[in-house]
Amino acid sequence: MSSLKIIKDETLVQAVGRFLERPEVAAGLAWLHKHLPGMAEVYVAGGALRNIVIATLHGRGPPTRDIDLFIGGLDRDFSLPDLLHDQQAEPTDLKGVRWHPGGADLAFDLCLLPDFLVIDTGKLEPSLESLLASIDFTMNAIVYDDRRQRLVERGCRAAVREQVIDFNCRLIPDKGLIAYRILHLAHKTGFALAAPVFEFVRKRIDLETLTHLKGLLQSKLGKTTAGVIMAEYNRLCHCHTYADYRARERGTSA
């Protein structure tokens, strides 16, 4: 189903290894290994790894403030809140739990693999292949399989090398959420939108979605950053074609 590729680039593998060995990261993973059932599959995914790829390929990446962990291999009724009942943790909007091990600043966003929004909505098998195929953008489609100690991707390195935000998964259960992620990632990374993503932003964000998007940006990022991102969105909307947009981007970055 997916073009899963094992990454063997030693520079990148070692960079990920150093990140996972950081005391606050290693301690959190060790706690989970100790308290989860033995059959649990733990996958590190998304932004933390993407930032390492950006730093490795371009010399510098965005800061990492949280780690996305997906947990598979468990009974469907397994409860993350029960597991973390004596820990500093709170539920997230998407059926997961945000955990601060030992009160650390670095947060762990935990989600059971069957509860991942796209896997749940699409009724997909809760597997590593489904996880990689369900991640929103190619730049984020990278996973560390903790049990097998391997790093796998689905186009992440190519997208980061080209500095482009393109869809990895075309199933979009929540337009407001994906619009938020597009604009936030473009702002945070400086990457350009691929043509399908540009068309989505230009044509699929209706008034109701736009109102929801503004509220989401303000609640998650604060009014100042939200204002900057909405100004970037307004400039993008004044580009009538994708060629106009890319020409403007080249002019801005020159």
Secondary structure as the mmCIF struct_conf table of DSSP 4:
data_model
#
loop_
_struct_conf.conf_type_id
_struct_conf.id
_struct_conf.beg_label_comp_id
_struct_conf.beg_label_asym_id
_struct_conf.beg_label_seq_id
_struct_conf.end_label_comp_id
_struct_conf.end_label_asym_id
_struct_conf.end_label_seq_id
STRN STRN1 LYS A 5 ILE A 6
HELX_RH_AL_P HELX_RH_AL_P1 GLU A 10 LEU A 20
TURN_TY1_P TURN_TY1_P1 GLU A 21 GLU A 21
BEND BEND1 ARG A 22 ARG A 22
HELX_RH_AL_P HELX_RH_AL_P2 PRO A 23 HIS A 35
BEND BEND2 LEU A 36 LEU A 36
TURN_TY1_P TURN_TY1_P2 GLY A 38 MET A 39
STRN STRN2 GLU A 41 ALA A 45
TURN_TY1_P TURN_TY1_P3 GLY A 46 GLY A 46
HELX_RH_AL_P HELX_RH_AL_P3 GLY A 47 HIS A 58
BEND BEND3 GLY A 59 GLY A 59
STRN STRN3 ASP A 66 GLY A 72
BEND BEND4 GLY A 73 LEU A 74
TURN_TY1_P TURN_TY1_P4 ARG A 76 ASP A 77
HELX_RH_AL_P HELX_RH_AL_P4 LEU A 80 LEU A 83
TURN_TY1_P TURN_TY1_P5 LEU A 84 ASP A 86
BEND BEND5 GLN A 87 GLN A 88
STRN STRN4 ALA A 89 PRO A 91
TURN_TY1_P TURN_TY1_P6 ASP A 93 LEU A 94
BEND BEND6 LYS A 95 LYS A 95
STRN STRN5 VAL A 97 TRP A 99
HELX_RH_3T_P HELX_RH_3T_P1 PRO A 101 GLY A 103
BEND BEND7 ASP A 105 LEU A 106
STRN STRN6 ALA A 107 LEU A 112
HELX_RH_3T_P HELX_RH_3T_P2 LEU A 113 ASP A 115
BEND BEND8 PHE A 116 PHE A 116
HELX_RH_AL_P HELX_RH_AL_P5 LEU A 117 GLY A 122
TURN_TY1_P TURN_TY1_P7 LYS A 123 LYS A 123
BEND BEND9 SER A 127 SER A 127
HELX_RH_AL_P HELX_RH_AL_P6 LEU A 128 SER A 134
BEND BEND10 ILE A 135 ASP A 136
STRN STRN7 PHE A 137 PHE A 137
HELX_RH_3T_P HELX_RH_3T_P3 THR A 138 ASN A 140
STRN STRN8 ILE A 142 ASP A 145
TURN_TY1_P TURN_TY1_P8 ASP A 146 GLN A 149
STRN STRN9 ARG A 150 GLU A 153
BEND BEND11 ARG A 154 GLY A 155
HELX_RH_AL_P HELX_RH_AL_P7 CYS A 156 GLU A 162
TURN_TY1_P TURN_TY1_P9 GLN A 163 GLN A 163
STRN STRN10 VAL A 164 ILE A 165
STRN STRN11 PHE A 167 PHE A 167
BEND BEND12 ASN A 168 ASN A 168
BEND BEND13 PRO A 173 PRO A 173
HELX_RH_AL_P HELX_RH_AL_P8 LYS A 175 THR A 189
HELX_LH_PP_P HELX_LH_PP_P1 PHE A 191 PHE A 191
STRN STRN12 ALA A 192 LEU A 193
HELX_LH_PP_P HELX_LH_PP_P2 ALA A 194 ALA A 194
HELX_RH_AL_P HELX_RH_AL_P9 ALA A 195 LYS A 203
BEND BEND14 ARG A 204 ARG A 204
HELX_RH_AL_P HELX_RH_AL_P10 LEU A 207 LEU A 221
HELX_RH_AL_P HELX_RH_AL_P11 LYS A 223 CYS A 237
TURN_TY1_P TURN_TY1_P10 HIS A 238 HIS A 238
BEND BEND15 THR A 241 THR A 241
HELX_RH_AL_P HELX_RH_AL_P12 TYR A 242 SER A 253
#
